[in-house]
Amino acid sequence: MQELIQRRRRAGLVARSAELDLFRANFDTPPEDERHRFLFHVHGNAGVGKTFLVREFEQIARERGALTAYVDESAGSVPEALEVMCRQFAAQGRRFKSLERLLVSHRERLHEAEAAALAALAPEAEGAPSAGSMAVARAGLAGLGMVPGVGPFAGILDPAQLAQGADRLRAGLSARFRSHEDVQLVLSPESALTPVLVDELSDAAADVPWAVLLLDTYEQTGRFLDGWLHDLMTTDRHGLLPATIVVVTAGQRRADPARWSGFADHMTALPLAPFTEAEVRGLLAARGVVADPVVAEVLRLTGGLPVLVSTLAESRPTGPDDVEDPSATAVDRFLKWEQDPVRRAAALAGALPRWLDADVFGAVLEGSEAERECGDSQLDELYGWLRGLPFVGEQASRLRYHDVVRAPMLRMQRTWFPRGWAERQRRLAAVFRRWREEVEAGRDTAELWADEEWRELRLAESYHLLCARERSVPAQALRDLVEACDQGESVAGRWTRLLEDAGRDAGLEAVARWGRELSEALDAGGTHAVMVRLLDRLPSPPPLTPPDVLPRDVTDAVRRLRPRPAAEDDRDLLSARVNRTETPAAVPPQARPPEEASPGEAPRTAGPFQGSLPGAVTAGPAPVGAAPDGGEPAGGEPVGAVPDSAQDMDMDMGVGVDEDAGEREPSGWWDVELPPATAARIRRSQAVALAARGDYATALVHLRQAAGLAPDDSGTFALMGEYHRARQVYPAALRDLRKALTLDPAHSYAWASLGATRLALGNPAAALADLDRALELEPDYPWALIRRARAWRELGDPARQLADLDRAVLLQPDSPWAHCERGDALRAAGRDEEALVHFDRALTLDPAYTSAYASRGVTLSRLGRHTEALADLDRALEQSPSYAWARTQRDEVRRRLDDSAHPPAHDSAHGPEHGPDPS
């Protein structure tokens, strides 16, 4: 009956099919085949299903007619393991008689050796020896190296006691043992027993196709079996094993590379991970548990750990409330072999932080019973013991628990000792805060966010405060996330994972769910998508600032200054430079990215705009006012528009759903109302990201909302002015830039954008004054230098124009825009060879730079290289078919090809910019 039940259970199991198929196929591969494996090593954390898999291997082997033996921790030495094998072989109808007789002799001689040790080391009065004296006798044998494998007794006797009885012990053994073989059975039983095992296995190979030895709980048995097994399989010291022997070992650790690396071609490592969701569902379905709420609860509580899944499945729960928390069971399995209460307590405490080093470990144990019972040297020893645990990994001098082990340890501590849990989390947060404050002393915010050590300490502090459920922390965590987004996707990911981890570990499902949403957004769309998600957390948008209405006198003045249409349609020029960035960039040099980005990529900054919230993106791949395809500015449905609702995301943050052991998430704990400054910054960052994609209209919507939240933020008004300039709405640009400068007269970004606006309005003298002011505030400002060069050109001063462009190229040698501008200026000065060098460089940096192709085409034509010129102009028109200036120049080149005697016409038709330009 039992066999039928086990068979039915195995038939319904879907897990570990790959491992089972691999082991099964090995019997179909002859030993002579290089694909055949003689050793399989199964390894993984406690509870991951190693023993179950080994037992399945045993069943497969028997189905193939193999003789099998299974050994676990019940054997404490090689002789004891051989006794287990003999009993199991006999139960399968195969007696290893010679080995059995020798094992009987071994037990007898060992008993005699213990009696001799008792007489030599612990003489007592007449009568039966006590348990204590027998322990002393065995300790003596172990201490003298006479009983390999009796490790638990070593250390009972001090060296002096051993030395005093050594001579008497040896004399007593010589008197009792009749031969050298008897002595060997005690002093080196493996060397006497193993050759006989080899002979027995060789004899059995004539009658059975395979023999399979399965050595389980190898983290225990491997201490005495691993060296012996290596000698048995890789040397002929004990004789030659038949080729039909297959060995399976299973333990928590990987195979010892120092011992087994040379055997890698003959063995297969089988690392076991927790069950996948599909495997958990399969196992539960085999027990009749299929309801989704029940399955979800089992998955949450077990993490897919097979032993826990099986335990819960056996109870056949019908609802989530029937699923009991198995954390204590899991912890008992992980620490099964450790009986020392101090070590067990240290292992549990070590699970609290996400990572450990010796300092953090000391902080974890501060004030605990373990610390009280240990001195500094013992704490070091305890940390060394922790490092050696199979579920603790080490990377970059830091320890990390395996997730499948850490999760139940945390859940047990949180649910059993909720007050102690919170207090320990606060204490750890205070330690990390103190260390963080030591690191940040005397440094500014931008520098700190670039410091990996500071970020790690900030993350750890926030994690433990979230776990302690400090109500002020969620808002701070989101503020930090906004800062982290400025540092790039990698750093932002650390903060989204912080929310996931803290929510999961502290039983705060709303936090964990929000962290998952943000992580998914980051993976799908980068930091821009994170900002979109953060917008969902904001309250209803504040009323927008009034529409773009200016006083009549300002409007009339602007109308009078508006330039007459150029010979070429401005829109053609606008659409031509589809890859040139035209925003003034951020103010501080260290915060500003290159003027332009590669096609389709928006660069990030490492610091703040002046007078505004930190770290917005300042430049994008498309020209100001141009759509990505070179056509009209983006219209229709705004890209990335502010969502009307958050219906796509379950944001019912007021309800906690984790009720472990009656624990409930505090109502409304995650109902976070972001501070206005943070909300404004999120909207502003979203605006910058949208502008980088050419969607200035929607960007301005966000900026107006940001201005309503933070009306004194000069940086927001500076951006609004620049984006109005990009859309050629010059009255609004003037209004917002003047507002920015009223709030902050030293805002170089606003001065530069104001200069560009006045230049577009046909007032180069006023533009020059504004750009001079921007460069007084920030001399190394490439965008302002290039704009001022254009003002010098309009004012008829080519020497100063080239001087500014020389400086811009020196500051940004990898800027295709700067090289193209300098090429245009050199070409206008008749220095075509020099101009060609800069156009070539611009196109090397940005192979899709449309106007650089057009300018280079004209330059090549002036140098008489008409065929190459035609190719460049064709390329420019392929990229931007509406590029009228390039079309005119191409027609001229074609005429020159027809009549090479005519010199190139002057390119005055290019318009007042002396080169294709969007402004």
BELNORQUI-V802758 format. One line per field, one symbol per residue. ss: DSSP state (H for helix, E for strand, - for the rest). phi: phi as a letter, one per 30 degrees, with the letter a starting at -180 (. if undefined). burial: + if it has 24 or more other C-alpha atoms within 12 Angstrom, else -. A space follows every 10 residues. Layout:
# BELNORQUI-V802758
ss=???
phi=???
burial=???
This chain:
# BELNORQUI-V802758
ss=-HHHHHHHHH H-----HHHH HHHHHH---- --------EE EEE------H HHHHHHHHHH HHH---EEEE E------HHH HHHHHHHHHH H-----HHHH HHHHHHHHHH HHHHHHHHHH H--------- HHHHHHHHHH HHH------- HHH-----HH HHHHHHHHHH HHHHHH---H HHHHHHH-HH HHHHHHHHHH HHHH------ EEEEE--HHH HHHHHHHHHH HHHH------ ----EEEEEE E-----HHHH HHHHHHEEEE E-----HHHH HHHHHH---- -HHHHHHHHH HH---HHHHH HHHH-----H HH----HHHH HHHH------ HHHHHHHHH- -----E-HHH HHHHH---HH HHH--HHHHH HHHHHHH--- -EEEE--EEE E-HHHHHHHH HHHHHH-HHH HHHHHHHHHH HHHHHHHHHH ----HHHHH- -HHHHHHHHH HHHHHHH--- --HHHHHHHH HHHHHH--HH HHHHHHHHHH HHHHH---HH HHHHHHHHHH HHHHHHHHHH HHHHH----- ---------- -HHHHHHHHH H--------H HHHHHH---- --------HH H--------- ---------- ---------- ---------- ---------- ---------- ---------H HH-------- -----HHHHH HHHHHHHHHH HH---HHHHH HHHHHHHHH- ---HHHHHHH HHHHHH---H HHHHHHHHHH HHH----HHH HHHHHHHHHH ---HHHHHHH HHHHHHH--- -HHHHHHHHH HHHH---HHH HHHHHHHHHH H----HHHHH HHHHHHHH-- -HHHHHHHHH HHHHH----H HHHHHHHHHH HH---HHHHH HHHHHHHHH- ---HHHHHHH HHHHHHHH-- -------HHH ---------
phi=.edddddddd dddcdidddd ddddddddcd edddddccbc ccbldeidjd ddddddeddd dddciddbbc bbddccaded dddedddddd dcjbdcdddd dddddddddd dddddddddd cbdbddjddd dddddddddd ddddicbejc eecdjdcded ddddcddddd dddddddcad dddddcdbdd ddddededdd ddddddcbdb bbcccchddc ddeccddddd ddccbcecjc dddcdbcbcb adcdddddcc ddcddcbbdb dcceddeddd ddddddcicb dedddddddd dciidedddd dddddhdcbe dddddceddd deddcecccd dddddddddd ddddbbbddd dddddeiddd ddccdedddd ddddddeddd cccbbhibcb ddedcdeddd ddddddbddd eddddddddd dddddddddd eicddddddd cddddddddd ddedddddid dddedddddd dddddddjdd dedddddedd dddddcicdd ddddddeddd ddddbidedd ddddedddde ededdeedcc eedddddddd ddddeddcde ddddddcdcc dbcdiddded ccdedbcdei bcdcccacdd ibddiddcbb dcddicdeci cdeebidddi ddddacddbd cdddcccdbe hidbdedidc dccdeedddd dddddddddd ddcicddded eddddddddb dcddddddde ddddddcicd edddeddddd dddbdcdded dddddddddd dibddddddd dedddddbdc cedddddded dddddibddd eddddedddd dbdccddddd dddddddddi cddddddddd dedddbdcde dddddddddd dddicddddd dddddddddb dcdddddddd ddddddddbd ddddddcddd jddhldadd
burial=--------++ --++++--++ --++-++--- -----+++++ ++++++++++ ++++++++++ ++---+++++ +++-++++++ +++++++++- ---+-+++++ -++-++--++ ++++++++++ ++-------- --++++++++ ++++-+++++ +-++-++--- ++--++--++ -++---+--- -+++++++++ ++++++++-+ +++++--+++ ++++++++++ ++++++-+++ -+++-----+ ++++++++++ ++++++---+ --+--+++++ +++++-+-++ +++++++-++ ---+++++++ ++++++++++ +++--+++-+ --++++++++ +++++----- -+++++++++ ++++++++++ ++++++-+-+ +-------+- -++--++-++ +++-----++ ++++++++++ +++++--+-- ++++++++++ +++-++--++ -----+-+++ ---+++++++ ++++++++++ --++++++++ +++++++++- ++++++++++ ++++++++++ +++++++++- ++---+++++ ++++++++-- +--------- -------+-- -------+++ ++++++++++ +++++++++- +++++++++- -+++++++++ ++++++++++ ++++++++++ ++++----++ +++------- +++--+++++ +--+++--++ ++++-+++++ ++++++++++ ++++++++++ ++++++++++ ++++++++++ ++++++++++ ++++++++++ +--+-+++++ ++++++++++ ++++++++++ +++++-++-+ ++++++++++ ++++---+-+ ++-++++++- ++-+++++++ +++++++++- -+++++++++ +++-++-+++ ++++++++++ ++++++++++ +++++++-++ -+++++++++ ++++-+---- ---+--+-++ +++++++++
